[in-house]
């Protein structure tokens, strides 16, 4: 059946409108930053000497290799709160899961990395510098899709970090806590100077469901002052009293971290 002139005009208009919506949607997607993925590796070391061996390996061999794979803003930390905790924390941001999935193959093919890590890999089993590597994989929150590097990190001035994990008793409560951050809690933290670095919904670890995030400050006193401003903030008082968000957190774990000399954060 032949279309009339009016019908043809109507159909043409519909197609043009649909094309405009597709183009606008594509442009909006391109303008919006994708949510990164984060891996935290914790090397469990029994002594300060072993901690130093691991830090040297990460700074001198692993970090340059990661940067060659365009994985940057890598954080390397040691805990400050527990005297007997000689762990090494490494934060790795990935633009995509493919970057993580292809990392081991890339490292195996990186001659410079293999050379720089040769002595480390030659350490005998009985003298292994760490017992195990714990790892958690996270996806960045929509409210902070890209890791933010504090100015004092870029300038390599005095700084410290707090790594916080919020466990929930079920997956729904964990989802609601993520929502709570996206709908105001992150903004409040920024406003009081808590210096958010990243917020991650934990996808894989041995303690899910939970979320993990990192805050920063120039020193411990400044960090305590910023926290004191958070509690009484009127927007936080309003947010935490909402029935929707009650009972979302069952346990909070906080670890204070100091960056190593070679850390990029």
Backbone as numpy.savetxt, mean C-alpha at the origin, in Angstrom:
# Nx Ny Nz CAx CAy CAz Cx Cy Cz
-37.82 -3.52 -44.85 -38.68 -2.34 -44.85 -37.79 -1.10 -44.85
-38.09 -0.12 -45.70 -37.29 1.08 -45.82 -37.60 2.05 -44.69
-36.55 2.70 -44.20 -36.74 3.70 -43.16 -37.13 5.02 -43.78
-38.04 5.71 -43.13 -38.38 7.06 -43.58 -37.27 8.01 -43.20
-37.30 9.20 -43.75 -36.27 10.20 -43.43 -36.26 10.51 -41.94
-37.46 10.58 -41.34 -37.55 10.87 -39.90 -36.96 9.75 -39.07
-37.24 8.49 -39.51 -36.70 7.34 -38.78 -35.17 7.31 -38.87
-34.67 7.58 -40.08 -33.21 7.58 -40.27 -32.56 8.64 -39.39
-33.18 9.78 -39.29 -32.64 10.88 -38.47 -32.64 10.47 -36.99
-33.70 9.78 -36.55 -33.81 9.34 -35.16 -32.74 8.31 -34.82
-32.57 7.32 -35.72 -31.57 6.27 -35.50 -30.17 6.86 -35.49
-29.92 7.77 -36.43 -28.59 8.40 -36.49 -28.30 9.17 -35.20
-29.33 9.83 -34.69 -29.15 10.56 -33.43 -28.85 9.65 -32.27
-29.52 8.50 -32.20 -29.27 7.54 -31.13 -27.84 7.02 -31.18
-27.38 6.68 -32.38 -26.01 6.16 -32.54 -24.98 7.21 -32.13
-25.23 8.45 -32.52 -24.30 9.52 -32.16 -24.25 9.72 -30.65
-25.43 9.67 -30.01 -25.47 9.83 -28.56 -24.75 8.70 -27.86
-24.95 7.46 -28.35 -24.27 6.31 -27.75 -22.76 6.43 -27.89
-22.31 6.86 -29.06 -20.87 7.03 -29.29 -20.30 8.08 -28.36
-21.05 9.16 -28.16 -20.58 10.23 -27.26 -20.44 9.72 -25.83
-21.40 8.89 -25.38 -21.33 8.33 -24.04 -20.12 7.43 -23.87
-19.86 6.61 -24.91 -18.70 5.70 -24.85 -17.41 6.49 -24.76
-17.29 7.54 -25.59 -16.08 8.36 -25.59 -15.90 9.05 -24.25
-17.02 9.61 -23.72 -16.94 10.29 -22.42 -16.55 9.32 -21.31
-17.10 8.10 -21.36 -16.76 7.11 -20.35 -15.32 6.70 -20.41
-14.81 6.55 -21.64 -13.40 6.19 -21.83 -12.50 7.29 -21.31
-12.85 8.54 -21.61 -12.04 9.67 -21.16 -12.02 9.76 -19.64
-13.20 9.52 -19.03 -13.26 9.58 -17.56 -12.41 8.49 -16.93
-12.45 7.29 -17.53 -11.65 6.18 -17.03 -10.17 6.49 -17.14
-9.79 7.08 -18.29 -8.38 7.40 -18.51 -7.91 8.46 -17.53
-8.81 9.40 -17.16 -8.42 10.49 -16.27 -8.35 10.04 -14.82
-9.05 8.95 -14.48 -9.07 8.47 -13.10 -7.93 7.49 -12.88
-7.11 7.69 -11.84 -5.99 6.78 -11.60 -6.49 5.40 -11.19
-5.85 4.36 -11.70 -6.20 3.00 -11.32 -5.73 2.74 -9.90
-6.40 1.84 -9.23 -6.00 1.47 -7.88 -4.80 0.54 -7.95
-3.75 0.89 -7.25 -2.53 0.09 -7.23 -2.72 -1.16 -6.37
-1.72 -2.01 -6.43 -1.64 -3.18 -5.54 -0.38 -3.03 -4.71
-0.43 -3.52 -3.48 0.71 -3.43 -2.59 1.05 -4.80 -2.01
2.33 -5.04 -1.91 2.81 -6.23 -1.21 3.67 -5.76 -0.05
3.42 -6.29 1.12 4.31 -6.08 2.26 5.01 -7.40 2.54
6.32 -7.37 2.48 7.12 -8.54 2.83 7.77 -8.28 4.18
7.67 -9.26 5.05 8.30 -9.16 6.37 9.32 -10.28 6.51
10.59 -9.91 6.51 11.66 -10.88 6.72 11.85 -11.03 8.22
11.59 -12.22 8.76 11.72 -12.45 10.18 13.15 -12.86 10.52
13.87 -11.95 11.14 15.29 -12.18 11.48 15.44 -12.31 13.00
16.33 -13.17 13.40 16.48 -13.45 14.83 17.46 -12.51 15.53
18.37 -11.90 14.78 19.38 -11.04 15.38 19.53 -9.75 14.58
20.16 -8.76 15.23 20.43 -7.50 14.56 21.42 -7.70 13.40
22.33 -8.64 13.56 23.30 -8.93 12.51 22.61 -9.48 11.26
21.66 -10.39 11.49 20.92 -10.93 10.35 20.03 -9.87 9.71
19.47 -9.00 10.53 18.68 -7.89 9.99 19.53 -7.04 9.05
20.74 -6.76 9.44 21.64 -5.96 8.61 21.94 -6.65 7.29
22.11 -7.97 7.32 22.37 -8.73 6.08 21.20 -8.59 5.12
19.98 -8.72 5.64 18.80 -8.62 4.80 18.63 -7.20 4.25
18.83 -6.20 5.11 18.71 -4.81 4.66 19.71 -4.53 3.53
20.93 -4.98 3.70 21.95 -4.76 2.65 21.55 -5.43 1.34
20.99 -6.64 1.43 20.53 -7.34 0.22 19.41 -6.56 -0.47
18.45 -6.12 0.31 17.31 -5.40 -0.27 17.76 -4.08 -0.89
18.61 -3.34 -0.17 19.04 -2.03 -0.67 19.98 -2.14 -1.87
20.92 -3.09 -1.82 21.98 -3.13 -2.83 21.65 -4.00 -4.04
20.80 -5.01 -3.86 20.52 -5.93 -4.96 19.05 -5.86 -5.41
18.13 -6.06 -4.47 16.72 -6.13 -4.85 16.16 -4.79 -5.30
16.43 -3.73 -4.55 15.85 -2.43 -4.88 16.23 -1.95 -6.28
17.51 -1.97 -6.67 17.85 -1.54 -8.05 17.17 -2.40 -9.11
17.02 -3.70 -8.83 16.35 -4.58 -9.79 14.86 -4.24 -9.89
14.25 -3.94 -8.76 12.84 -3.53 -8.78 12.66 -2.25 -9.59
13.55 -1.30 -9.36 13.46 -0.05 -10.11 13.63 -0.27 -11.61
14.46 -1.23 -11.99 14.61 -1.54 -13.42 13.33 -2.12 -14.00
12.49 -2.70 -13.14 11.19 -3.22 -13.57 10.09 -2.16 -13.41
10.52 -0.90 -13.18 9.59 0.22 -13.02 8.72 0.07 -11.77
9.24 -0.63 -10.77 8.59 -0.71 -9.46 9.38 0.23 -8.55
8.77 1.38 -8.25 9.48 2.38 -7.46 8.70 2.73 -6.20
9.14 3.76 -5.49 8.56 4.16 -4.21 8.56 2.98 -3.23
9.64 2.23 -3.27 9.76 1.04 -2.42 10.18 1.46 -1.02
9.43 1.01 -0.03 9.77 1.32 1.35 10.52 0.18 2.02
11.57 0.50 2.74 12.36 -0.49 3.48 12.43 0.01 4.92
11.96 -0.80 5.85 11.80 -0.33 7.23 12.27 -1.38 8.24
12.59 -0.89 9.43 12.82 -1.75 10.58 11.94 -1.25 11.72
11.39 -2.16 12.54 10.49 -1.75 13.63 11.24 -1.06 14.75
10.56 -0.11 15.38 11.18 0.65 16.47 10.56 0.36 17.82
9.36 -0.23 17.84 8.64 -0.39 19.10 9.09 -1.55 19.97
9.49 -2.65 19.35 9.88 -3.86 20.10 11.38 -4.05 20.02
12.05 -4.07 21.16 13.50 -4.17 21.18 14.00 -5.47 20.54
13.26 -6.57 20.73 13.72 -7.87 20.23 13.19 -8.20 18.83
12.51 -7.26 18.19 11.99 -7.51 16.85 13.01 -7.02 15.83
13.70 -7.95 15.20 14.73 -7.62 14.21 14.24 -7.83 12.78
12.94 -7.74 12.58 12.37 -7.96 11.26 12.74 -6.84 10.30
12.58 -7.10 9.02 12.73 -6.10 7.97 11.43 -6.07 7.18
10.84 -4.89 7.08 9.59 -4.70 6.34 9.89 -4.06 5.00
9.34 -4.63 3.93 9.52 -4.06 2.60 8.15 -3.85 1.97
7.88 -2.63 1.56 6.62 -2.29 0.89 6.87 -2.11 -0.59
6.16 -2.91 -1.41 6.34 -2.85 -2.86 5.02 -2.46 -3.53
4.98 -1.34 -4.23 3.77 -0.95 -4.97 3.82 -1.51 -6.40
2.71 -2.06 -6.87 2.60 -2.58 -8.23 1.46 -1.86 -8.95
1.71 -1.43 -10.17 0.64 -0.81 -10.94 -0.43 -1.82 -11.30
-0.03 -3.06 -11.58 -0.96 -4.12 -11.96 -0.52 -5.42 -11.31
-1.43 -6.40 -11.31 -1.07 -7.72 -10.80 -0.07 -8.42 -11.72
-0.08 -8.06 -13.00 0.90 -8.64 -13.93 2.32 -8.27 -13.52
2.49 -7.05 -12.98 3.82 -6.63 -12.54 4.33 -7.53 -11.42
3.43 -7.93 -10.53 3.78 -8.87 -9.47 3.99 -10.27 -10.04
3.08 -10.70 -10.90 3.14 -12.06 -11.43 4.40 -12.34 -12.24
4.94 -11.31 -12.88 6.13 -11.51 -13.71 7.43 -11.16 -13.03
7.37 -10.79 -11.74 8.57 -10.29 -11.07 9.65 -11.34 -10.92
9.30 -12.53 -10.47 10.33 -13.55 -10.25 11.06 -13.93 -11.54
10.30 -14.02 -12.62 10.92 -14.33 -13.92 11.87 -13.21 -14.32
11.45 -11.97 -14.11 12.28 -10.83 -14.46 13.56 -10.80 -13.63
13.45 -11.11 -12.33 14.63 -11.12 -11.46 15.59 -12.24 -11.87
15.05 -13.38 -12.24 15.89 -14.50 -12.66 16.67 -14.17 -13.93
16.10 -13.30 -14.77 16.75 -12.94 -16.03 17.63 -11.70 -15.92
17.66 -11.09 -14.75 18.40 -9.84 -14.54 19.83 -10.18 -14.08
20.78 -10.08 -15.00 22.16 -10.45 -14.70 22.76 -9.57 -13.61
22.43 -8.30 -13.63 22.97 -7.39 -12.61 22.46 -7.75 -11.21
21.19 -8.13 -11.15 20.62 -8.55 -9.87 21.28 -9.84 -9.38
21.42 -10.81 -10.26 22.04 -12.07 -9.88 23.46 -11.87 -9.38
24.18 -10.96 -10.00 25.56 -10.67 -9.57 25.56 -9.98 -8.21
24.69 -8.99 -8.04 24.66 -8.24 -6.79 24.20 -9.10 -5.62
23.36 -10.11 -5.90 22.79 -10.96 -4.85 23.57 -12.25 -4.65
24.67 -12.44 -5.38 25.39 -13.73 -5.36 25.84 -14.13 -3.96
26.45 -13.22 -3.24 26.94 -13.54 -1.89 25.78 -13.86 -0.95
24.70 -13.13 -1.09 23.53 -13.35 -0.25 22.94 -14.73 -0.49
22.83 -15.11 -1.76 22.27 -16.41 -2.09 23.23 -17.56 -1.76
24.49 -17.24 -1.56 25.49 -18.27 -1.24 25.54 -18.59 0.25
24.80 -17.86 1.07 24.78 -18.12 2.52 24.19 -19.51 2.77
24.86 -20.30 3.60 24.42 -21.67 3.85 23.15 -21.71 4.69
22.44 -22.82 4.59 21.18 -22.99 5.28 21.31 -22.75 6.78
22.35 -23.24 7.39 22.51 -23.12 8.84 22.72 -21.67 9.27
23.11 -20.82 8.32 23.36 -19.41 8.64 22.34 -18.49 7.97
21.22 -19.05 7.55 20.20 -18.26 6.84 19.84 -17.01 7.65
19.82 -15.83 7.03 19.59 -14.59 7.78 18.15 -14.37 8.23
17.21 -15.13 7.68 15.82 -15.00 8.12 15.19 -16.38 8.22
14.19 -16.51 9.07 13.51 -17.80 9.22 12.48 -18.01 8.13
11.66 -17.00 7.86 10.64 -17.04 6.81 10.37 -15.62 6.34
9.74 -15.52 5.16 9.23 -14.23 4.68 7.71 -14.29 4.72
7.12 -13.45 5.55 5.66 -13.31 5.56 5.27 -12.28 4.50
4.11 -12.48 3.89 3.72 -11.56 2.82 2.22 -11.34 2.85
1.81 -10.10 2.53 0.39 -9.81 2.35 0.22 -9.01 1.06
-0.85 -9.32 0.34 -1.16 -8.64 -0.91 -2.41 -7.82 -0.71
-2.36 -6.56 -1.13 -3.47 -5.64 -0.90 -3.81 -4.88 -2.17
-5.05 -4.39 -2.23 -5.48 -3.49 -3.30 -5.79 -2.14 -2.69
-5.29 -1.08 -3.34 -5.48 0.27 -2.82 -6.96 0.64 -2.75
-7.30 1.43 -1.76 -8.66 1.94 -1.63 -8.96 2.92 -2.77
-10.22 3.01 -3.15 -10.64 4.00 -4.14 -10.37 5.42 -3.64
-10.45 5.62 -2.32 -10.22 6.93 -1.74 -8.78 7.38 -1.74
-7.84 6.47 -1.96 -6.42 6.79 -2.08 -5.81 5.75 -3.02
-6.07 5.89 -4.33 -5.71 4.83 -5.28 -4.23 4.69 -5.57
-3.47 5.76 -5.31 -2.04 5.76 -5.60 -1.28 6.13 -4.33
-0.22 5.40 -4.04 0.61 5.67 -2.87 1.08 7.12 -2.88
1.01 7.77 -1.73 1.45 9.16 -1.59 2.77 9.20 -0.83
3.77 9.78 -1.45 5.09 9.86 -0.83 5.23 11.20 -0.11
5.42 11.17 1.21 5.54 12.43 1.95 6.75 13.25 1.47
6.64 14.56 1.61 7.73 15.45 1.19 9.02 15.11 1.92
8.91 14.77 3.21 10.14 14.46 3.95 10.76 13.14 3.53
10.00 12.30 2.82 10.60 11.10 2.23 11.39 11.46 0.97
10.76 12.30 0.13 11.45 12.72 -1.09 12.73 13.49 -0.77
12.68 14.24 0.33 13.84 15.05 0.72 14.80 14.31 1.64
14.41 13.07 2.03 15.25 12.22 2.89 15.57 12.89 4.23
14.59 13.60 4.77 14.77 14.19 6.09 14.20 13.23 7.14
14.27 13.64 8.40 13.81 12.78 9.49 12.34 12.42 9.32
12.01 11.14 9.55 10.64 10.68 9.37 10.43 9.32 10.04
9.18 9.03 10.33 8.82 7.70 10.82 7.47 7.33 10.23
7.11 6.05 10.38 5.87 5.54 9.79 5.16 4.64 10.80
3.85 4.61 10.69 3.05 3.69 11.48 2.27 2.80 10.53
2.44 1.49 10.68 1.70 0.51 9.90 0.58 -0.03 10.78
-0.66 0.10 10.31 -1.81 -0.29 11.12 -2.65 -1.32 10.36
-3.03 -2.38 11.05 -3.90 -3.40 10.49 -5.18 -3.46 11.31
-6.32 -3.40 10.64 -7.62 -3.50 11.29 -8.26 -4.82 10.89
-8.34 -5.74 11.83 -9.00 -7.01 11.56 -10.50 -6.87 11.80
-11.29 -7.65 11.05 -12.74 -7.68 11.21 -13.17 -9.13 11.41
-14.33 -9.31 12.05 -14.74 -10.69 12.35 -15.41 -11.38 11.18
-15.76 -10.63 10.12 -16.23 -11.26 8.89 -15.99 -10.32 7.72
-16.15 -10.85 6.51 -15.82 -10.09 5.31 -16.71 -8.87 5.13
-17.99 -8.97 5.51 -18.89 -7.83 5.36 -18.45 -6.66 6.22
-18.03 -6.94 7.46 -17.56 -5.87 8.33 -16.29 -5.23 7.77
-15.43 -6.04 7.18 -14.21 -5.50 6.58 -14.53 -4.58 5.41
-15.53 -4.97 4.60 -15.96 -4.13 3.48 -16.50 -2.79 3.98
-17.26 -2.84 5.05 -17.84 -1.61 5.59 -16.76 -0.69 6.16
-15.71 -1.27 6.74 -14.63 -0.43 7.27 -13.88 0.24 6.12
-13.68 -0.47 5.02 -13.09 0.15 3.84 -13.97 1.31 3.37
-15.27 1.08 3.32 -16.22 2.12 2.92 -16.12 3.33 3.84
-15.98 3.08 5.12 -15.89 4.16 6.11 -14.68 5.05 5.84
-13.56 4.43 5.51 -12.38 5.21 5.15 -12.63 6.02 3.88
-13.19 5.38 2.86 -13.42 6.06 1.59 -14.41 7.21 1.72
-15.33 7.11 2.67 -16.39 8.11 2.80 -16.12 9.16 3.87
-14.86 9.32 4.24 -14.56 10.42 5.15 -13.36 10.26 6.05
-13.05 9.04 6.46 -11.98 8.86 7.43 -10.61 9.25 6.87
-10.37 8.94 5.60 -9.09 9.32 4.98 -8.96 10.84 4.95
-10.03 11.53 4.57 -10.00 12.99 4.50 -9.72 13.61 5.86
-10.31 13.04 6.91 -10.07 13.55 8.25 -8.61 13.37 8.64
-8.05 12.20 8.32 -6.64 11.95 8.64 -5.73 12.94 7.94
-6.04 13.23 6.68 -5.26 14.23 5.95 -5.36 15.60 6.66
-6.58 15.96 7.03 -6.82 17.28 7.61 -6.06 17.49 8.90
-5.91 16.44 9.72 -5.22 16.60 11.01 -3.72 16.33 10.90
-3.24 16.06 9.68 -1.80 15.92 9.47 -1.23 14.53 9.68
-2.07 13.49 9.67 -1.57 12.13 9.93 -0.75 11.57 8.77
-0.72 12.24 7.64 0.16 11.87 6.54 -0.07 10.49 5.97
-1.29 10.19 5.46 -1.53 8.87 4.86 -0.57 8.57 3.72
-0.03 7.36 3.69 0.85 6.91 2.63 0.09 5.97 1.68
-0.57 4.97 2.25 -1.43 4.09 1.45 -2.49 3.47 2.34
-3.56 3.02 1.72 -4.59 2.22 2.38 -4.85 1.01 1.49
-4.80 -0.19 2.06 -4.96 -1.39 1.26 -5.97 -2.37 1.83
-6.88 -2.81 0.98 -7.77 -3.91 1.33 -6.98 -5.20 1.15
-6.83 -5.97 2.20 -6.00 -7.17 2.13 -6.71 -8.27 1.36
-6.06 -8.72 0.29 -6.61 -9.79 -0.54 -6.10 -11.15 -0.11
-4.80 -11.21 0.22 -4.20 -12.49 0.61 -3.25 -12.25 1.78
-3.46 -12.99 2.86 -2.54 -13.01 4.00 -3.04 -14.13 4.91
-2.36 -14.31 6.03 -2.78 -15.37 6.95 -3.73 -14.87 8.03
-4.21 -13.61 7.89 -5.07 -13.06 8.94 -6.26 -12.28 8.38
-6.71 -12.63 7.16 -7.90 -11.97 6.61 -9.14 -12.43 7.38
-10.22 -11.62 7.36 -10.36 -10.34 6.66 -9.77 -9.17 7.46
-9.10 -8.28 6.73 -8.55 -7.09 7.36 -8.22 -6.05 6.30
-7.85 -4.88 6.76 -7.27 -3.85 5.91 -6.00 -3.37 6.59
-5.09 -2.84 5.81 -3.82 -2.36 6.34 -3.51 -1.00 5.73
-3.01 -0.09 6.54 -2.65 1.22 6.00 -1.42 1.76 6.70
-0.85 2.82 6.11 0.38 3.40 6.64 0.22 4.91 6.77
0.68 5.44 7.92 0.70 6.87 8.18 2.15 7.32 8.34
2.37 8.62 8.27 3.74 9.12 8.35 3.80 10.43 9.13
4.97 10.73 9.63 5.20 11.99 10.33 6.70 12.26 10.36
7.05 13.48 10.73 8.47 13.84 10.77 9.15 13.25 12.00
8.38 13.07 13.08 8.94 12.49 14.30 7.80 11.98 15.16
8.16 11.32 16.26 7.16 10.69 17.12 6.24 11.70 17.79
6.81 12.81 18.24 5.99 13.83 18.90 4.95 14.40 17.94
5.36 14.68 16.72 4.43 15.22 15.73 3.32 14.21 15.44
3.69 12.94 15.36 2.70 11.90 15.07 1.67 11.80 16.19
2.12 11.88 17.43 1.20 11.83 18.58 0.27 13.04 18.56
0.80 14.20 18.20 -0.02 15.41 18.13 -1.10 15.27 17.07
-0.73 14.69 15.93 -1.71 14.51 14.85 -2.83 13.56 15.29
-2.46 12.49 15.99 -3.48 11.55 16.48 -4.40 12.23 17.49
-3.85 13.11 18.30 -4.68 13.82 19.28 -5.72 14.70 18.60
-5.39 15.16 17.40 -6.34 15.98 16.66 -7.41 15.16 15.97
-7.14 13.87 15.79 -8.10 13.02 15.07 -9.30 12.65 15.93
-9.07 12.20 17.15 -10.14 11.71 18.01 -11.30 12.66 18.20
-11.04 13.92 18.57 -12.15 14.85 18.81 -12.68 15.54 17.56
-12.12 15.25 16.40 -12.56 15.92 15.17 -14.07 15.71 14.98
-14.84 16.78 14.76 -16.30 16.64 14.69 -16.78 15.67 13.60
-16.09 15.64 12.47 -16.50 14.73 11.41 -16.25 13.27 11.80
-15.17 13.03 12.54 -14.90 11.67 13.01 -15.92 11.25 14.05
-16.26 12.17 14.95 -17.27 11.87 15.96 -18.60 11.50 15.32
-18.93 12.18 14.24 -20.17 11.90 13.52 -20.08 10.54 12.81
-18.94 10.29 12.16 -18.77 9.08 11.38 -18.79 7.83 12.26
-18.08 7.88 13.38 -17.96 6.68 14.21 -19.25 6.32 14.93
-20.18 7.28 15.04 -21.45 7.01 15.71 -22.52 6.47 14.76
-22.19 6.38 13.47 -23.16 5.87 12.52 -23.40 4.38 12.75
-24.65 3.98 12.83 -25.00 2.59 13.10 -24.40 1.64 12.08
-24.28 2.10 10.83 -23.78 1.27 9.73 -22.36 0.77 10.00
-21.57 1.55 10.72 -20.16 1.22 10.88 -19.81 0.66 12.26
-20.78 0.40 13.07 -20.50 -0.14 14.39 -20.06 -1.60 14.30
-19.03 -1.96 15.05 -18.56 -3.34 15.09 -17.75 -3.78 13.89
-17.25 -2.81 13.12 -16.50 -3.20 11.91 -15.09 -3.68 12.21
-14.53 -3.25 13.35 -13.15 -3.62 13.68 -13.12 -4.45 14.96
-12.47 -5.62 14.88 -12.38 -6.49 16.05 -11.00 -6.45 16.71
-9.99 -5.99 15.96 -8.63 -5.95 16.51 -7.79 -4.96 15.71
-6.96 -4.18 16.42 -6.06 -3.23 15.76 -4.62 -3.60 16.12
-3.79 -3.70 15.10 -2.36 -3.99 15.31 -1.56 -2.82 14.75
-0.71 -2.23 15.58 0.08 -1.08 15.18 1.57 -1.39 15.30
2.32 -1.04 14.26 3.77 -1.23 14.27 4.44 0.05 13.83
5.32 0.59 14.67 6.06 1.79 14.32 7.33 1.38 13.58
7.59 2.08 12.48 8.69 1.71 11.60 9.58 2.90 11.29
10.88 2.61 11.22 11.87 3.62 10.81 12.40 3.22 9.43
12.53 4.16 8.50 13.06 3.81 7.18 14.56 3.55 7.25
15.03 2.63 6.46 16.47 2.42 6.36 17.07 3.52 5.47
18.38 3.58 5.43 19.03 4.64 4.67 18.66 4.58 3.18
18.47 3.38 2.66 18.19 3.24 1.23 16.72 3.24 0.87
15.84 3.38 1.85 14.41 3.35 1.58 14.00 4.51 0.68
13.07 4.24 -0.24 12.56 5.29 -1.10 11.35 5.99 -0.50
10.93 5.56 0.67 9.85 6.23 1.41 10.41 6.81 2.70
